[in-house]
Amino acid sequence: MDVLQLLEELEDIIESGSTIPFANRVMVDKGELLEIVKEIRIHLPDEMKQAQWIKEERQRILQEAQREGERTIEEARKHSESLVEEDEIVKMARVKAEEIIKHAQQASRDMKQSAREYTDELLQDAEETAREMLEVISENRKELHRMNQN
């Protein structure tokens, strides 16, 4: 029998005992009560040991759960920091890529402008040379006509 059953038995004996009128007292078998108390004392240490073990086991489980919870939180924090760092790296890479693209676009515009200016200079030089050649040709033709008239 466990302690709770013994206590219930004790309670039943008291409830079923003969009542003494006007005294709020009950007559019970002293030997029977003492026997139950003795049984309670015998079983109580085992029950106490079991209760102590349950209490310690509960405490151990709570501490383990606390440590596991802290580990999980720490891992989540580190993962979060890692994601933030990766996000920052991605943002920095995007900014750098945009800078490189802008620089390349500007360099391309500058090269196109330089090429146009250089081509314009070449065409201007060619036009000047062609004009000079036309003048020489025109002078030569005039001279040829003068020679033919003489």
Chimera marker file (.cmm) of the C-alpha trace (Angstrom):
<marker_set name="trace">
<marker id="1" x="0.000" y="0.000" z="0.000" r="1" g="1" b="0" radius="0.5"/>
<marker id="2" x="1.167" y="3.489" z="-0.687" r="1" g="1" b="0" radius="0.5"/>
<marker id="3" x="0.942" y="6.388" z="1.710" r="1" g="1" b="0" radius="0.5"/>
<marker id="4" x="-2.108" y="7.954" z="0.056" r="1" g="1" b="0" radius="0.5"/>
<marker id="5" x="-4.102" y="4.734" z="0.389" r="1" g="1" b="0" radius="0.5"/>
<marker id="6" x="-3.097" y="4.469" z="4.046" r="1" g="1" b="0" radius="0.5"/>
<marker id="7" x="-4.197" y="8.056" z="4.658" r="1" g="1" b="0" radius="0.5"/>
<marker id="8" x="-7.538" y="7.336" z="2.992" r="1" g="1" b="0" radius="0.5"/>
<marker id="9" x="-7.951" y="4.264" z="5.205" r="1" g="1" b="0" radius="0.5"/>
<marker id="10" x="-7.178" y="6.398" z="8.252" r="1" g="1" b="0" radius="0.5"/>
<marker id="11" x="-9.749" y="8.931" z="7.114" r="1" g="1" b="0" radius="0.5"/>
<marker id="12" x="-12.358" y="6.170" z="6.613" r="1" g="1" b="0" radius="0.5"/>
<marker id="13" x="-11.764" y="4.861" z="10.159" r="1" g="1" b="0" radius="0.5"/>
<marker id="14" x="-12.251" y="8.344" z="11.605" r="1" g="1" b="0" radius="0.5"/>
<marker id="15" x="-15.388" y="8.946" z="9.513" r="1" g="1" b="0" radius="0.5"/>
<marker id="16" x="-16.910" y="5.591" z="10.471" r="1" g="1" b="0" radius="0.5"/>
<marker id="17" x="-16.025" y="5.883" z="14.181" r="1" g="1" b="0" radius="0.5"/>
<marker id="18" x="-18.681" y="6.290" z="16.875" r="1" g="1" b="0" radius="0.5"/>
<marker id="19" x="-19.364" y="9.929" z="17.636" r="1" g="1" b="0" radius="0.5"/>
<marker id="20" x="-19.508" y="11.298" z="21.155" r="1" g="1" b="0" radius="0.5"/>
<marker id="21" x="-22.560" y="13.540" z="21.498" r="1" g="1" b="0" radius="0.5"/>
<marker id="22" x="-21.928" y="17.302" z="22.049" r="1" g="1" b="0" radius="0.5"/>
<marker id="23" x="-18.133" y="16.876" z="21.958" r="1" g="1" b="0" radius="0.5"/>
<marker id="24" x="-17.237" y="16.764" z="18.260" r="1" g="1" b="0" radius="0.5"/>
<marker id="25" x="-15.159" y="13.685" z="19.028" r="1" g="1" b="0" radius="0.5"/>
<marker id="26" x="-15.045" y="10.184" z="17.634" r="1" g="1" b="0" radius="0.5"/>
<marker id="27" x="-14.235" y="6.877" z="19.270" r="1" g="1" b="0" radius="0.5"/>
<marker id="28" x="-11.870" y="4.730" z="17.210" r="1" g="1" b="0" radius="0.5"/>
<marker id="29" x="-9.800" y="1.619" z="17.695" r="1" g="1" b="0" radius="0.5"/>
<marker id="30" x="-6.460" y="2.914" z="18.958" r="1" g="1" b="0" radius="0.5"/>
<marker id="31" x="-4.555" y="-0.188" z="17.811" r="1" g="1" b="0" radius="0.5"/>
<marker id="32" x="-5.974" y="0.024" z="14.305" r="1" g="1" b="0" radius="0.5"/>
<marker id="33" x="-5.000" y="3.714" z="14.014" r="1" g="1" b="0" radius="0.5"/>
<marker id="34" x="-1.499" y="3.110" z="15.372" r="1" g="1" b="0" radius="0.5"/>
<marker id="35" x="-1.009" y="0.247" z="12.912" r="1" g="1" b="0" radius="0.5"/>
<marker id="36" x="-1.914" y="2.535" z="10.000" r="1" g="1" b="0" radius="0.5"/>
<marker id="37" x="0.387" y="5.295" z="11.320" r="1" g="1" b="0" radius="0.5"/>
<marker id="38" x="3.169" y="2.697" z="11.597" r="1" g="1" b="0" radius="0.5"/>
<marker id="39" x="2.579" y="1.655" z="7.955" r="1" g="1" b="0" radius="0.5"/>
<marker id="40" x="2.646" y="5.292" z="6.899" r="1" g="1" b="0" radius="0.5"/>
<marker id="41" x="5.987" y="5.753" z="8.663" r="1" g="1" b="0" radius="0.5"/>
<marker id="42" x="7.367" y="2.654" z="6.949" r="1" g="1" b="0" radius="0.5"/>
<marker id="43" x="6.233" y="3.761" z="3.488" r="1" g="1" b="0" radius="0.5"/>
<marker id="44" x="6.912" y="7.445" z="3.963" r="1" g="1" b="0" radius="0.5"/>
<marker id="45" x="10.706" y="7.254" z="3.607" r="1" g="1" b="0" radius="0.5"/>
<marker id="46" x="10.332" y="5.423" z="0.259" r="1" g="1" b="0" radius="0.5"/>
<marker id="47" x="7.763" y="7.951" z="-0.859" r="1" g="1" b="0" radius="0.5"/>
<marker id="48" x="10.033" y="10.775" z="0.304" r="1" g="1" b="0" radius="0.5"/>
<marker id="49" x="12.993" y="9.276" z="-1.543" r="1" g="1" b="0" radius="0.5"/>
<marker id="50" x="10.896" y="8.924" z="-4.666" r="1" g="1" b="0" radius="0.5"/>
<marker id="51" x="9.578" y="12.478" z="-4.287" r="1" g="1" b="0" radius="0.5"/>
<marker id="52" x="13.138" y="13.747" z="-3.769" r="1" g="1" b="0" radius="0.5"/>
<marker id="53" x="14.305" y="11.836" z="-6.847" r="1" g="1" b="0" radius="0.5"/>
<marker id="54" x="11.388" y="13.264" z="-8.860" r="1" g="1" b="0" radius="0.5"/>
<marker id="55" x="12.227" y="16.762" z="-7.619" r="1" g="1" b="0" radius="0.5"/>
<marker id="56" x="15.913" y="16.359" z="-8.530" r="1" g="1" b="0" radius="0.5"/>
<marker id="57" x="15.049" y="14.832" z="-11.902" r="1" g="1" b="0" radius="0.5"/>
<marker id="58" x="12.653" y="17.695" z="-12.573" r="1" g="1" b="0" radius="0.5"/>
<marker id="59" x="15.373" y="20.197" z="-11.675" r="1" g="1" b="0" radius="0.5"/>
<marker id="60" x="17.888" y="18.398" z="-13.912" r="1" g="1" b="0" radius="0.5"/>
<marker id="61" x="15.423" y="18.356" z="-16.825" r="1" g="1" b="0" radius="0.5"/>
<marker id="62" x="14.649" y="22.057" z="-16.325" r="1" g="1" b="0" radius="0.5"/>
<marker id="63" x="18.352" y="22.939" z="-16.247" r="1" g="1" b="0" radius="0.5"/>
<marker id="64" x="19.002" y="20.848" z="-19.345" r="1" g="1" b="0" radius="0.5"/>
<marker id="65" x="16.054" y="22.494" z="-21.097" r="1" g="1" b="0" radius="0.5"/>
<marker id="66" x="17.380" y="25.906" z="-20.024" r="1" g="1" b="0" radius="0.5"/>
<marker id="67" x="20.839" y="25.114" z="-21.420" r="1" g="1" b="0" radius="0.5"/>
<marker id="68" x="19.335" y="23.742" z="-24.633" r="1" g="1" b="0" radius="0.5"/>
<marker id="69" x="17.143" y="26.833" z="-24.936" r="1" g="1" b="0" radius="0.5"/>
<marker id="70" x="20.152" y="29.102" z="-24.426" r="1" g="1" b="0" radius="0.5"/>
<marker id="71" x="22.120" y="27.113" z="-27.026" r="1" g="1" b="0" radius="0.5"/>
<marker id="72" x="19.240" y="27.400" z="-29.473" r="1" g="1" b="0" radius="0.5"/>
<marker id="73" x="18.936" y="31.134" z="-28.853" r="1" g="1" b="0" radius="0.5"/>
<marker id="74" x="22.696" y="31.589" z="-29.292" r="1" g="1" b="0" radius="0.5"/>
<marker id="75" x="22.672" y="29.580" z="-32.527" r="1" g="1" b="0" radius="0.5"/>
<marker id="76" x="19.720" y="31.618" z="-33.783" r="1" g="1" b="0" radius="0.5"/>
<marker id="77" x="21.522" y="34.853" z="-32.837" r="1" g="1" b="0" radius="0.5"/>
<marker id="78" x="24.689" y="33.744" z="-34.640" r="1" g="1" b="0" radius="0.5"/>
<marker id="79" x="22.674" y="32.661" z="-37.673" r="1" g="1" b="0" radius="0.5"/>
<marker id="80" x="20.855" y="35.985" z="-37.640" r="1" g="1" b="0" radius="0.5"/>
<marker id="81" x="24.161" y="37.876" z="-37.399" r="1" g="1" b="0" radius="0.5"/>
<marker id="82" x="25.531" y="35.758" z="-40.233" r="1" g="1" b="0" radius="0.5"/>
<marker id="83" x="22.513" y="36.577" z="-42.380" r="1" g="1" b="0" radius="0.5"/>
<marker id="84" x="22.865" y="40.260" z="-41.532" r="1" g="1" b="0" radius="0.5"/>
<marker id="85" x="26.568" y="40.132" z="-42.399" r="1" g="1" b="0" radius="0.5"/>
<marker id="86" x="25.803" y="38.299" z="-45.654" r="1" g="1" b="0" radius="0.5"/>
<marker id="87" x="23.117" y="40.869" z="-46.395" r="1" g="1" b="0" radius="0.5"/>
<marker id="88" x="25.604" y="43.672" z="-45.705" r="1" g="1" b="0" radius="0.5"/>
<marker id="89" x="28.179" y="41.984" z="-47.955" r="1" g="1" b="0" radius="0.5"/>
<marker id="90" x="25.572" y="41.620" z="-50.707" r="1" g="1" b="0" radius="0.5"/>
<marker id="91" x="24.588" y="45.282" z="-50.309" r="1" g="1" b="0" radius="0.5"/>
<marker id="92" x="28.234" y="46.348" z="-50.423" r="1" g="1" b="0" radius="0.5"/>
<marker id="93" x="28.810" y="44.157" z="-53.495" r="1" g="1" b="0" radius="0.5"/>
<marker id="94" x="25.790" y="45.703" z="-55.211" r="1" g="1" b="0" radius="0.5"/>
<marker id="95" x="27.002" y="49.217" z="-54.424" r="1" g="1" b="0" radius="0.5"/>
<marker id="96" x="30.488" y="48.353" z="-55.709" r="1" g="1" b="0" radius="0.5"/>
<marker id="97" x="29.018" y="46.740" z="-58.837" r="1" g="1" b="0" radius="0.5"/>
<marker id="98" x="26.904" y="49.842" z="-59.473" r="1" g="1" b="0" radius="0.5"/>
<marker id="99" x="30.000" y="52.027" z="-59.057" r="1" g="1" b="0" radius="0.5"/>
<marker id="100" x="31.959" y="49.830" z="-61.490" r="1" g="1" b="0" radius="0.5"/>
<marker id="101" x="29.091" y="49.922" z="-64.007" r="1" g="1" b="0" radius="0.5"/>
<marker id="102" x="28.770" y="53.716" z="-63.698" r="1" g="1" b="0" radius="0.5"/>
<marker id="103" x="32.527" y="54.090" z="-64.109" r="1" g="1" b="0" radius="0.5"/>
<marker id="104" x="32.524" y="51.760" z="-67.131" r="1" g="1" b="0" radius="0.5"/>
<marker id="105" x="29.580" y="53.631" z="-68.686" r="1" g="1" b="0" radius="0.5"/>
<marker id="106" x="31.328" y="56.961" z="-68.144" r="1" g="1" b="0" radius="0.5"/>
<marker id="107" x="34.570" y="55.552" z="-69.557" r="1" g="1" b="0" radius="0.5"/>
<marker id="108" x="32.618" y="54.279" z="-72.586" r="1" g="1" b="0" radius="0.5"/>
<marker id="109" x="31.008" y="57.702" z="-73.113" r="1" g="1" b="0" radius="0.5"/>
<marker id="110" x="34.403" y="59.379" z="-72.759" r="1" g="1" b="0" radius="0.5"/>
<marker id="111" x="36.002" y="56.980" z="-75.270" r="1" g="1" b="0" radius="0.5"/>
<marker id="112" x="33.143" y="57.504" z="-77.755" r="1" g="1" b="0" radius="0.5"/>
<marker id="113" x="33.467" y="61.270" z="-77.373" r="1" g="1" b="0" radius="0.5"/>
<marker id="114" x="37.237" y="61.081" z="-77.815" r="1" g="1" b="0" radius="0.5"/>
<marker id="115" x="36.800" y="58.851" z="-80.881" r="1" g="1" b="0" radius="0.5"/>
<marker id="116" x="34.288" y="61.314" z="-82.403" r="1" g="1" b="0" radius="0.5"/>
<marker id="117" x="36.592" y="64.246" z="-81.718" r="1" g="1" b="0" radius="0.5"/>
<marker id="118" x="39.573" y="62.381" z="-83.208" r="1" g="1" b="0" radius="0.5"/>
<marker id="119" x="37.523" y="61.359" z="-86.258" r="1" g="1" b="0" radius="0.5"/>
<marker id="120" x="36.329" y="64.942" z="-86.666" r="1" g="1" b="0" radius="0.5"/>
<marker id="121" x="39.950" y="66.149" z="-86.508" r="1" g="1" b="0" radius="0.5"/>
<marker id="122" x="40.980" y="63.560" z="-89.112" r="1" g="1" b="0" radius="0.5"/>
<marker id="123" x="38.076" y="64.549" z="-91.378" r="1" g="1" b="0" radius="0.5"/>
<marker id="124" x="38.897" y="68.223" z="-90.885" r="1" g="1" b="0" radius="0.5"/>
<marker id="125" x="42.538" y="67.532" z="-91.804" r="1" g="1" b="0" radius="0.5"/>
<marker id="126" x="41.402" y="65.469" z="-94.812" r="1" g="1" b="0" radius="0.5"/>
<marker id="127" x="39.002" y="68.251" z="-95.839" r="1" g="1" b="0" radius="0.5"/>
<marker id="128" x="41.796" y="70.821" z="-95.539" r="1" g="1" b="0" radius="0.5"/>
<marker id="129" x="44.153" y="68.602" z="-97.518" r="1" g="1" b="0" radius="0.5"/>
<marker id="130" x="41.448" y="68.003" z="-100.136" r="1" g="1" b="0" radius="0.5"/>
<marker id="131" x="40.774" y="71.772" z="-100.349" r="1" g="1" b="0" radius="0.5"/>
<marker id="132" x="44.485" y="72.446" z="-100.779" r="1" g="1" b="0" radius="0.5"/>
<marker id="133" x="44.655" y="69.748" z="-103.464" r="1" g="1" b="0" radius="0.5"/>
<marker id="134" x="41.613" y="71.231" z="-105.245" r="1" g="1" b="0" radius="0.5"/>
<marker id="135" x="43.303" y="74.618" z="-105.201" r="1" g="1" b="0" radius="0.5"/>
<marker id="136" x="46.472" y="73.085" z="-106.629" r="1" g="1" b="0" radius="0.5"/>
<marker id="137" x="44.418" y="71.245" z="-109.261" r="1" g="1" b="0" radius="0.5"/>
<marker id="138" x="42.509" y="74.416" z="-110.052" r="1" g="1" b="0" radius="0.5"/>
<marker id="139" x="45.761" y="76.383" z="-110.372" r="1" g="1" b="0" radius="0.5"/>
<marker id="140" x="47.223" y="73.658" z="-112.571" r="1" g="1" b="0" radius="0.5"/>
<marker id="141" x="44.155" y="73.720" z="-114.831" r="1" g="1" b="0" radius="0.5"/>
<marker id="142" x="44.306" y="77.495" z="-115.089" r="1" g="1" b="0" radius="0.5"/>
<marker id="143" x="47.942" y="77.304" z="-115.984" r="1" g="1" b="0" radius="0.5"/>
<marker id="144" x="47.179" y="74.591" z="-118.513" r="1" g="1" b="0" radius="0.5"/>
<marker id="145" x="44.494" y="76.799" z="-120.104" r="1" g="1" b="0" radius="0.5"/>
<marker id="146" x="46.917" y="79.695" z="-120.254" r="1" g="1" b="0" radius="0.5"/>
<marker id="147" x="49.438" y="77.498" z="-121.937" r="1" g="1" b="0" radius="0.5"/>
<marker id="148" x="46.883" y="76.374" z="-124.466" r="1" g="1" b="0" radius="0.5"/>
<marker id="149" x="45.996" y="79.959" z="-125.320" r="1" g="1" b="0" radius="0.5"/>
<marker id="150" x="49.543" y="80.951" z="-126.020" r="1" g="1" b="0" radius="0.5"/>
<link id1="1" id2="2" r="1" g="1" b="0" radius="0.2"/>
<link id1="2" id2="3" r="1" g="1" b="0" radius="0.2"/>
<link id1="3" id2="4" r="1" g="1" b="0" radius="0.2"/>
<link id1="4" id2="5" r="1" g="1" b="0" radius="0.2"/>
<link id1="5" id2="6" r="1" g="1" b="0" radius="0.2"/>
<link id1="6" id2="7" r="1" g="1" b="0" radius="0.2"/>
<link id1="7" id2="8" r="1" g="1" b="0" radius="0.2"/>
<link id1="8" id2="9" r="1" g="1" b="0" radius="0.2"/>
<link id1="9" id2="10" r="1" g="1" b="0" radius="0.2"/>
<link id1="10" id2="11" r="1" g="1" b="0" radius="0.2"/>
<link id1="11" id2="12" r="1" g="1" b="0" radius="0.2"/>
<link id1="12" id2="13" r="1" g="1" b="0" radius="0.2"/>
<link id1="13" id2="14" r="1" g="1" b="0" radius="0.2"/>
<link id1="14" id2="15" r="1" g="1" b="0" radius="0.2"/>
<link id1="15" id2="16" r="1" g="1" b="0" radius="0.2"/>
<link id1="16" id2="17" r="1" g="1" b="0" radius="0.2"/>
<link id1="17" id2="18" r="1" g="1" b="0" radius="0.2"/>
<link id1="18" id2="19" r="1" g="1" b="0" radius="0.2"/>
<link id1="19" id2="20" r="1" g="1" b="0" radius="0.2"/>
<link id1="20" id2="21" r="1" g="1" b="0" radius="0.2"/>
<link id1="21" id2="22" r="1" g="1" b="0" radius="0.2"/>
<link id1="22" id2="23" r="1" g="1" b="0" radius="0.2"/>
<link id1="23" id2="24" r="1" g="1" b="0" radius="0.2"/>
<link id1="24" id2="25" r="1" g="1" b="0" radius="0.2"/>
<link id1="25" id2="26" r="1" g="1" b="0" radius="0.2"/>
<link id1="26" id2="27" r="1" g="1" b="0" radius="0.2"/>
<link id1="27" id2="28" r="1" g="1" b="0" radius="0.2"/>
<link id1="28" id2="29" r="1" g="1" b="0" radius="0.2"/>
<link id1="29" id2="30" r="1" g="1" b="0" radius="0.2"/>
<link id1="30" id2="31" r="1" g="1" b="0" radius="0.2"/>
<link id1="31" id2="32" r="1" g="1" b="0" radius="0.2"/>
<link id1="32" id2="33" r="1" g="1" b="0" radius="0.2"/>
<link id1="33" id2="34" r="1" g="1" b="0" radius="0.2"/>
<link id1="34" id2="35" r="1" g="1" b="0" radius="0.2"/>
<link id1="35" id2="36" r="1" g="1" b="0" radius="0.2"/>
<link id1="36" id2="37" r="1" g="1" b="0" radius="0.2"/>
<link id1="37" id2="38" r="1" g="1" b="0" radius="0.2"/>
<link id1="38" id2="39" r="1" g="1" b="0" radius="0.2"/>
<link id1="39" id2="40" r="1" g="1" b="0" radius="0.2"/>
<link id1="40" id2="41" r="1" g="1" b="0" radius="0.2"/>
<link id1="41" id2="42" r="1" g="1" b="0" radius="0.2"/>
<link id1="42" id2="43" r="1" g="1" b="0" radius="0.2"/>
<link id1="43" id2="44" r="1" g="1" b="0" radius="0.2"/>
<link id1="44" id2="45" r="1" g="1" b="0" radius="0.2"/>
<link id1="45" id2="46" r="1" g="1" b="0" radius="0.2"/>
<link id1="46" id2="47" r="1" g="1" b="0" radius="0.2"/>
<link id1="47" id2="48" r="1" g="1" b="0" radius="0.2"/>
<link id1="48" id2="49" r="1" g="1" b="0" radius="0.2"/>
<link id1="49" id2="50" r="1" g="1" b="0" radius="0.2"/>
<link id1="50" id2="51" r="1" g="1" b="0" radius="0.2"/>
<link id1="51" id2="52" r="1" g="1" b="0" radius="0.2"/>
<link id1="52" id2="53" r="1" g="1" b="0" radius="0.2"/>
<link id1="53" id2="54" r="1" g="1" b="0" radius="0.2"/>
<link id1="54" id2="55" r="1" g="1" b="0" radius="0.2"/>
<link id1="55" id2="56" r="1" g="1" b="0" radius="0.2"/>
<link id1="56" id2="57" r="1" g="1" b="0" radius="0.2"/>
<link id1="57" id2="58" r="1" g="1" b="0" radius="0.2"/>
<link id1="58" id2="59" r="1" g="1" b="0" radius="0.2"/>
<link id1="59" id2="60" r="1" g="1" b="0" radius="0.2"/>
<link id1="60" id2="61" r="1" g="1" b="0" radius="0.2"/>
<link id1="61" id2="62" r="1" g="1" b="0" radius="0.2"/>
<link id1="62" id2="63" r="1" g="1" b="0" radius="0.2"/>
<link id1="63" id2="64" r="1" g="1" b="0" radius="0.2"/>
<link id1="64" id2="65" r="1" g="1" b="0" radius="0.2"/>
<link id1="65" id2="66" r="1" g="1" b="0" radius="0.2"/>
<link id1="66" id2="67" r="1" g="1" b="0" radius="0.2"/>
<link id1="67" id2="68" r="1" g="1" b="0" radius="0.2"/>
<link id1="68" id2="69" r="1" g="1" b="0" radius="0.2"/>
<link id1="69" id2="70" r="1" g="1" b="0" radius="0.2"/>
<link id1="70" id2="71" r="1" g="1" b="0" radius="0.2"/>
<link id1="71" id2="72" r="1" g="1" b="0" radius="0.2"/>
<link id1="72" id2="73" r="1" g="1" b="0" radius="0.2"/>
<link id1="73" id2="74" r="1" g="1" b="0" radius="0.2"/>
<link id1="74" id2="75" r="1" g="1" b="0" radius="0.2"/>
<link id1="75" id2="76" r="1" g="1" b="0" radius="0.2"/>
<link id1="76" id2="77" r="1" g="1" b="0" radius="0.2"/>
<link id1="77" id2="78" r="1" g="1" b="0" radius="0.2"/>
<link id1="78" id2="79" r="1" g="1" b="0" radius="0.2"/>
<link id1="79" id2="80" r="1" g="1" b="0" radius="0.2"/>
<link id1="80" id2="81" r="1" g="1" b="0" radius="0.2"/>
<link id1="81" id2="82" r="1" g="1" b="0" radius="0.2"/>
<link id1="82" id2="83" r="1" g="1" b="0" radius="0.2"/>
<link id1="83" id2="84" r="1" g="1" b="0" radius="0.2"/>
<link id1="84" id2="85" r="1" g="1" b="0" radius="0.2"/>
<link id1="85" id2="86" r="1" g="1" b="0" radius="0.2"/>
<link id1="86" id2="87" r="1" g="1" b="0" radius="0.2"/>
<link id1="87" id2="88" r="1" g="1" b="0" radius="0.2"/>
<link id1="88" id2="89" r="1" g="1" b="0" radius="0.2"/>
<link id1="89" id2="90" r="1" g="1" b="0" radius="0.2"/>
<link id1="90" id2="91" r="1" g="1" b="0" radius="0.2"/>
<link id1="91" id2="92" r="1" g="1" b="0" radius="0.2"/>
<link id1="92" id2="93" r="1" g="1" b="0" radius="0.2"/>
<link id1="93" id2="94" r="1" g="1" b="0" radius="0.2"/>
<link id1="94" id2="95" r="1" g="1" b="0" radius="0.2"/>
<link id1="95" id2="96" r="1" g="1" b="0" radius="0.2"/>
<link id1="96" id2="97" r="1" g="1" b="0" radius="0.2"/>
<link id1="97" id2="98" r="1" g="1" b="0" radius="0.2"/>
<link id1="98" id2="99" r="1" g="1" b="0" radius="0.2"/>
<link id1="99" id2="100" r="1" g="1" b="0" radius="0.2"/>
<link id1="100" id2="101" r="1" g="1" b="0" radius="0.2"/>
<link id1="101" id2="102" r="1" g="1" b="0" radius="0.2"/>
<link id1="102" id2="103" r="1" g="1" b="0" radius="0.2"/>
<link id1="103" id2="104" r="1" g="1" b="0" radius="0.2"/>
<link id1="104" id2="105" r="1" g="1" b="0" radius="0.2"/>
<link id1="105" id2="106" r="1" g="1" b="0" radius="0.2"/>
<link id1="106" id2="107" r="1" g="1" b="0" radius="0.2"/>
<link id1="107" id2="108" r="1" g="1" b="0" radius="0.2"/>
<link id1="108" id2="109" r="1" g="1" b="0" radius="0.2"/>
<link id1="109" id2="110" r="1" g="1" b="0" radius="0.2"/>
<link id1="110" id2="111" r="1" g="1" b="0" radius="0.2"/>
<link id1="111" id2="112" r="1" g="1" b="0" radius="0.2"/>
<link id1="112" id2="113" r="1" g="1" b="0" radius="0.2"/>
<link id1="113" id2="114" r="1" g="1" b="0" radius="0.2"/>
<link id1="114" id2="115" r="1" g="1" b="0" radius="0.2"/>
<link id1="115" id2="116" r="1" g="1" b="0" radius="0.2"/>
<link id1="116" id2="117" r="1" g="1" b="0" radius="0.2"/>
<link id1="117" id2="118" r="1" g="1" b="0" radius="0.2"/>
<link id1="118" id2="119" r="1" g="1" b="0" radius="0.2"/>
<link id1="119" id2="120" r="1" g="1" b="0" radius="0.2"/>
<link id1="120" id2="121" r="1" g="1" b="0" radius="0.2"/>
<link id1="121" id2="122" r="1" g="1" b="0" radius="0.2"/>
<link id1="122" id2="123" r="1" g="1" b="0" radius="0.2"/>
<link id1="123" id2="124" r="1" g="1" b="0" radius="0.2"/>
<link id1="124" id2="125" r="1" g="1" b="0" radius="0.2"/>
<link id1="125" id2="126" r="1" g="1" b="0" radius="0.2"/>
<link id1="126" id2="127" r="1" g="1" b="0" radius="0.2"/>
<link id1="127" id2="128" r="1" g="1" b="0" radius="0.2"/>
<link id1="128" id2="129" r="1" g="1" b="0" radius="0.2"/>
<link id1="129" id2="130" r="1" g="1" b="0" radius="0.2"/>
<link id1="130" id2="131" r="1" g="1" b="0" radius="0.2"/>
<link id1="131" id2="132" r="1" g="1" b="0" radius="0.2"/>
<link id1="132" id2="133" r="1" g="1" b="0" radius="0.2"/>
<link id1="133" id2="134" r="1" g="1" b="0" radius="0.2"/>
<link id1="134" id2="135" r="1" g="1" b="0" radius="0.2"/>
<link id1="135" id2="136" r="1" g="1" b="0" radius="0.2"/>
<link id1="136" id2="137" r="1" g="1" b="0" radius="0.2"/>
<link id1="137" id2="138" r="1" g="1" b="0" radius="0.2"/>
<link id1="138" id2="139" r="1" g="1" b="0" radius="0.2"/>
<link id1="139" id2="140" r="1" g="1" b="0" radius="0.2"/>
<link id1="140" id2="141" r="1" g="1" b="0" radius="0.2"/>
<link id1="141" id2="142" r="1" g="1" b="0" radius="0.2"/>
<link id1="142" id2="143" r="1" g="1" b="0" radius="0.2"/>
<link id1="143" id2="144" r="1" g="1" b="0" radius="0.2"/>
<link id1="144" id2="145" r="1" g="1" b="0" radius="0.2"/>
<link id1="145" id2="146" r="1" g="1" b="0" radius="0.2"/>
<link id1="146" id2="147" r="1" g="1" b="0" radius="0.2"/>
<link id1="147" id2="148" r="1" g="1" b="0" radius="0.2"/>
<link id1="148" id2="149" r="1" g="1" b="0" radius="0.2"/>
<link id1="149" id2="150" r="1" g="1" b="0" radius="0.2"/>
</marker_set>
